[in-house]
Amino acid sequence: MTVFGLARLHVAVLAIALGNIAQAQPQASFPTKALRIIVPFTAGSGADADSRFYGELLSRKLGQPVIVENRPGASGVIAVRAVKAAQADGHTMLIATSSPMSVNAVALKDLPYDPFVDFKPLVGVAVNPAAFFVRVDAPSRTIGELVNTAKQERRPVAVGNYSAGYQLMAAWLGTSSGAEINHISYKGGAQMITDVLGGQLETAVTDPSAIISMHKEGRLRIIATTGSKRMETLPEVPTLIESGYAGYETYIWSSFFVRSETPRDVTKKLMESLVEIMRTPEAVTYRKERGQTQLDLQGDDMRSFQVREFERFKRVAESVNFRKQ
């Protein structure tokens, strides 16, 4: 090889080395700009409140602003696609519930993303039962009275929802009780709650963390929850099992996700930061006030939980003859 050729080889090797260093540098100094948390629902949902609370703590921890963006619609699909289209550099995260990341794979046809391949979980946020609620002066004070009144009047029960997961829960109520269900879909919890309060909607099912304060203030009434036992923050509210619907036990959960191609060191830093802020006394108090239990799972363990939830919702859908939309 000539001296000139050797020199060219050295330059090429040096360029590759410098390129690798340059490529690694942004990851080492992550984050280099503001972070975004994409929320699948409108303001007023549990995921929205959680993203804003934890976003503030994460901003303090990482020294960069955290911007929350609501991308409601299509049972979370719009938000998930927005994150899928963003750069896989860790600066865009998804806070997603069981609906877009487990139930949609059961409930929706031609899903434009694979929740188990396109994204990787960072840290679980919360898990709790769902809650059915009515306006505070509604004539039906229990879930049984609500269902029986509709059956006596030979009409469906109008149940509000804002995701496929909640719609599946309403369908399950119909199968368990023998009542016909009229599914009323929203883009988020705020308008749905407003319609229940105003008497335009008979009942709805939602994350109780979004309505516990209104229940305690006497602005609406939670009439049943979906766990195996009563919630500590709602000891006066019976479960659906207690209300006579044997086997009706289900939960809603949420987790932070990033694109699967996100570099490992960036993923590791995000996971460690989220774990740290979720264990602070401030976060513990926040969850307790909202009736939430921390979903203390990370990475692969969170992925295993997500897959198990998909299988569970699949069995529920089959048992209530829930057809893909």
C-alpha positions as CSV (number, residue, x, y, z in Angstrom):
1,M,0.0,0.0,0.0
2,T,1.3,3.5,-0.9
3,V,1.9,6.1,1.7
4,F,-1.0,8.0,0.3
5,G,-3.3,5.0,0.5
6,L,-2.1,4.3,4.1
7,A,-2.9,7.9,5.0
8,R,-6.4,7.6,3.5
9,L,-7.0,4.5,5.5
10,H,-5.9,6.2,8.7
11,V,-8.2,9.1,7.9
12,A,-11.1,6.7,7.3
13,V,-10.5,4.9,10.6
14,L,-10.3,8.2,12.4
15,A,-13.5,9.4,10.8
16,I,-15.3,6.3,11.9
17,A,-14.0,6.6,15.4
18,L,-14.9,10.3,15.6
19,G,-18.4,9.4,14.2
20,N,-18.9,6.8,16.9
21,I,-17.9,9.2,19.6
22,A,-20.1,11.9,18.2
23,Q,-23.0,9.4,18.0
24,A,-22.5,8.4,21.6
25,Q,-22.0,11.8,23.0
26,P,-25.7,13.0,22.9
27,Q,-26.7,9.7,24.6
28,A,-24.2,10.3,27.4
29,S,-25.5,13.8,28.1
30,F,-29.1,12.9,27.8
31,P,-31.4,14.8,27.9
32,T,-30.2,17.6,25.6
33,K,-33.6,19.3,25.2
34,A,-37.1,19.4,26.6
35,L,-38.9,16.1,27.0
36,R,-42.4,15.4,25.8
37,I,-45.0,13.1,27.5
38,I,-47.7,12.2,25.0
39,V,-51.1,11.4,26.7
40,P,-53.7,9.4,24.8
41,F,-56.7,11.2,26.4
42,T,-57.9,14.7,27.2
43,A,-57.5,16.6,30.4
44,G,-59.6,15.2,33.2
45,S,-58.3,11.6,32.8
46,G,-56.1,9.8,35.3
47,A,-53.3,9.5,32.8
48,D,-53.3,13.2,32.1
49,A,-53.1,14.1,35.8
50,D,-50.3,11.5,36.4
51,S,-48.3,12.8,33.4
52,R,-48.3,16.3,34.7
53,F,-47.5,15.4,38.3
54,Y,-44.6,13.0,37.4
55,G,-43.5,15.3,34.5
56,E,-42.9,18.1,37.0
57,L,-40.8,15.8,39.3
58,L,-38.9,14.4,36.2
59,S,-38.1,18.0,35.1
60,R,-36.6,18.8,38.5
61,K,-34.6,15.5,38.4
62,L,-33.2,15.8,34.8
63,G,-32.9,19.6,34.6
64,Q,-35.0,20.0,31.4
65,P,-38.6,21.1,30.8
66,V,-41.2,18.3,30.5
67,I,-44.0,19.2,28.1
68,V,-47.3,17.2,28.3
69,E,-49.2,16.9,25.1
70,N,-52.7,15.5,24.9
71,R,-53.4,13.5,21.7
72,P,-56.9,12.1,22.3
73,G,-59.0,10.0,20.0
74,A,-59.4,6.5,18.6
75,S,-59.0,4.7,21.9
76,G,-55.4,6.0,22.3
77,V,-54.3,5.1,18.7
78,I,-53.6,8.7,17.8
79,A,-51.2,9.3,20.7
80,V,-49.4,6.0,20.2
81,R,-48.9,6.7,16.5
82,A,-47.5,10.1,17.4
83,V,-44.8,8.5,19.6
84,K,-44.1,5.9,17.0
85,A,-43.4,8.6,14.5
86,A,-41.1,10.6,16.9
87,Q,-37.4,10.1,17.0
88,A,-36.3,7.2,19.1
89,D,-33.9,9.3,21.3
90,G,-35.8,9.2,24.6
91,H,-37.0,12.8,24.4
92,T,-40.6,11.6,23.6
93,M,-42.4,9.3,26.0
94,L,-45.8,7.8,26.1
95,I,-47.8,7.4,29.2
96,A,-50.2,4.7,28.3
97,T,-52.9,2.8,30.0
98,S,-54.0,-0.8,29.7
99,S,-56.4,0.1,26.8
100,P,-53.9,1.2,24.1
101,M,-51.1,-1.2,25.2
102,S,-53.1,-4.4,25.9
103,V,-56.9,-4.1,25.2
104,N,-56.6,-2.5,21.7
105,A,-54.8,-5.6,20.4
106,V,-57.9,-7.5,21.5
107,A,-60.6,-5.0,20.6
108,L,-59.5,-3.2,17.4
109,K,-59.1,-4.4,13.9
110,D,-56.1,-3.4,11.8
111,L,-54.2,-1.9,14.7
112,P,-51.5,0.4,13.2
113,Y,-48.9,-0.5,15.8
114,D,-47.7,-3.5,17.7
115,P,-47.8,-2.6,21.4
116,F,-45.4,-5.4,22.3
117,V,-42.8,-4.8,19.5
118,D,-42.9,-1.1,18.6
119,F,-42.5,0.1,22.2
120,K,-40.7,-0.9,25.4
121,P,-41.9,-0.2,28.9
122,L,-39.9,1.9,31.3
123,V,-41.7,2.0,34.6
124,G,-45.2,1.1,35.7
125,V,-47.1,4.0,37.2
126,A,-50.3,2.9,38.9
127,V,-52.9,0.1,39.0
128,N,-56.4,0.3,40.5
129,P,-59.9,-0.9,39.9
130,A,-62.2,1.0,37.6
131,A,-65.4,2.8,38.9
132,F,-68.9,3.2,37.7
133,F,-70.5,6.4,38.8
134,V,-73.7,8.5,38.5
135,R,-74.8,12.0,39.3
136,V,-75.3,12.6,43.0
137,D,-79.1,12.9,42.8
138,A,-79.6,10.0,40.4
139,P,-82.6,7.8,41.3
140,S,-80.5,4.7,41.2
141,R,-78.1,4.5,44.2
142,T,-76.5,1.2,43.4
143,I,-75.4,-0.6,40.2
144,G,-78.1,-3.2,40.8
145,E,-80.8,-0.5,40.9
146,L,-79.4,1.1,37.7
147,V,-79.5,-2.2,35.8
148,N,-82.9,-3.3,37.1
149,T,-84.5,0.0,36.3
150,A,-83.3,-0.2,32.7
151,K,-84.5,-3.7,32.4
152,Q,-88.0,-2.9,33.8
153,E,-88.3,0.0,31.5
154,R,-87.1,-2.2,28.6
155,R,-84.3,0.1,27.5
156,P,-80.5,-0.1,27.4
157,V,-78.2,1.3,30.0
158,A,-76.3,4.2,28.5
159,V,-72.7,3.8,29.7
160,G,-70.0,6.4,28.9
161,N,-66.4,5.3,28.1
162,Y,-63.3,6.8,26.5
163,S,-61.4,3.8,25.5
164,A,-61.8,0.2,24.3
165,G,-60.9,-1.0,27.7
166,Y,-63.7,0.8,29.4
167,Q,-66.1,-0.2,26.6
168,L,-65.2,-3.9,27.3
169,M,-66.0,-3.3,31.0
170,A,-69.4,-2.0,30.1
171,A,-70.0,-4.9,27.8
172,W,-69.0,-7.2,30.6
173,L,-71.6,-5.5,32.9
174,G,-74.2,-6.2,30.2
175,T,-73.4,-9.8,29.9
176,S,-73.2,-10.3,33.7
177,S,-76.5,-8.6,34.4
178,G,-78.5,-9.5,31.3
179,A,-79.0,-5.8,30.5
180,E,-78.6,-4.2,27.1
181,I,-75.8,-1.6,27.0
182,N,-75.6,1.5,24.8
183,H,-72.0,2.5,24.6
184,I,-71.4,6.2,24.5
185,S,-67.8,7.0,23.5
186,Y,-65.8,10.1,24.3
187,K,-62.2,11.3,23.6
188,G,-61.5,11.7,27.3
189,G,-62.8,11.8,30.8
190,A,-63.6,15.5,31.2
191,Q,-66.6,15.8,28.9
192,M,-67.9,12.4,30.0
193,I,-67.9,13.4,33.6
194,T,-69.5,16.8,32.8
195,D,-72.3,14.9,31.0
196,V,-73.0,12.6,33.9
197,L,-73.0,15.6,36.3
198,G,-75.4,17.4,34.0
199,G,-77.8,14.5,33.6
200,Q,-77.1,14.0,29.8
201,L,-75.5,10.6,30.5
202,E,-76.9,8.0,32.8
203,T,-73.6,6.4,34.0
204,A,-70.0,6.0,33.0
205,V,-66.9,3.9,33.9
206,T,-63.6,5.5,34.5
207,D,-60.4,5.7,36.5
208,P,-61.5,6.5,40.1
209,S,-58.5,8.7,40.7
210,A,-60.2,11.3,38.4
211,I,-63.4,11.4,40.4
212,I,-62.7,10.5,44.0
213,S,-62.5,14.1,45.1
214,M,-65.9,14.8,43.5
215,H,-67.4,11.8,45.2
216,K,-66.1,12.9,48.6
217,E,-67.4,16.4,48.0
218,G,-70.9,15.1,47.1
219,R,-70.8,16.2,43.5
220,L,-71.3,12.7,42.1
221,R,-71.7,9.2,43.4
222,I,-69.4,6.2,42.7
223,I,-71.7,3.2,42.9
224,A,-69.4,0.3,42.3
225,T,-65.7,-0.6,41.7
226,T,-64.2,-3.5,39.8
227,G,-61.6,-4.9,42.2
228,S,-61.7,-8.0,44.3
229,K,-62.2,-5.9,47.4
230,R,-63.3,-2.4,48.3
231,M,-60.8,0.4,47.8
232,E,-59.2,1.8,51.0
233,T,-60.1,5.3,49.9
234,L,-63.7,4.3,49.1
235,P,-64.7,1.9,51.9
236,E,-68.4,2.8,51.5
237,V,-68.5,1.7,47.8
238,P,-69.2,-2.0,47.1
239,T,-67.4,-4.0,44.4
240,L,-69.3,-5.5,41.5
241,I,-68.7,-8.9,43.0
242,E,-70.4,-7.8,46.2
243,S,-73.2,-6.4,44.1
244,G,-74.0,-9.8,42.7
245,Y,-71.8,-10.1,39.6
246,A,-69.7,-13.1,40.3
247,G,-66.2,-13.1,38.8
248,Y,-66.4,-9.5,37.7
249,E,-62.8,-8.4,38.7
250,T,-60.7,-6.2,36.5
251,Y,-58.2,-3.4,36.9
252,I,-56.7,-0.5,34.9
253,W,-53.0,0.4,34.9
254,S,-50.6,2.8,33.3
255,S,-46.9,2.8,32.4
256,F,-44.3,5.0,30.7
257,F,-43.1,3.7,27.3
258,V,-40.6,4.7,24.7
259,R,-39.9,3.5,21.2
260,S,-38.2,0.1,21.1
261,E,-35.2,1.5,19.2
262,T,-34.3,4.0,22.0
263,P,-30.6,3.5,23.0
264,R,-30.1,1.4,26.1
265,D,-28.2,4.0,28.1
266,V,-31.0,6.5,27.5
267,T,-33.6,3.9,28.5
268,K,-31.6,3.1,31.6
269,K,-31.3,6.8,32.7
270,L,-35.1,7.3,32.2
271,M,-35.9,4.2,34.1
272,E,-33.7,5.1,37.0
273,S,-35.0,8.6,37.1
274,L,-38.6,7.6,37.1
275,V,-38.1,4.9,39.8
276,E,-36.4,7.5,42.0
277,I,-39.1,10.1,41.7
278,M,-41.9,7.6,42.1
279,R,-40.5,6.6,45.5
280,T,-40.3,10.1,46.9
281,P,-42.7,11.0,49.8
282,E,-44.4,13.5,47.5
283,A,-45.3,10.8,45.0
284,V,-46.4,8.3,47.7
285,T,-48.8,11.0,49.1
286,Y,-50.1,11.8,45.6
287,R,-51.0,8.2,44.9
288,K,-52.6,7.7,48.3
289,E,-54.8,10.8,47.8
290,R,-56.0,9.5,44.4
291,G,-56.6,5.9,45.6
292,Q,-53.8,4.5,43.4
293,T,-51.4,1.6,44.0
294,Q,-48.0,1.9,42.5
295,L,-47.4,-0.5,39.7
296,D,-43.8,-1.1,40.8
297,L,-42.5,-2.9,37.7
298,Q,-39.7,-2.0,35.3
299,G,-38.5,-3.0,31.9
300,D,-38.9,-6.7,31.2
301,D,-41.0,-7.3,34.2
302,M,-43.4,-4.6,33.1
303,R,-43.4,-6.2,29.6
304,S,-44.4,-9.6,31.1
305,F,-47.2,-7.9,33.0
306,Q,-48.4,-6.2,29.8
307,V,-48.5,-9.5,27.9
308,R,-50.4,-11.2,30.8
309,E,-52.9,-8.4,30.8
310,F,-53.4,-8.9,27.0
311,E,-54.2,-12.6,27.6
312,R,-56.5,-11.7,30.4
313,F,-58.5,-9.1,28.4
314,K,-58.6,-11.6,25.5
315,R,-60.3,-14.2,27.8
316,V,-62.8,-11.5,29.0
317,A,-63.6,-10.4,25.5
318,E,-64.3,-14.0,24.5
319,S,-66.5,-14.6,27.5
320,V,-68.7,-11.6,26.7
321,N,-68.7,-12.2,22.9
322,F,-66.9,-8.8,22.4
323,R,-66.2,-8.4,18.7
324,K,-63.3,-6.4,17.2
325,Q,-64.3,-3.0,16.0
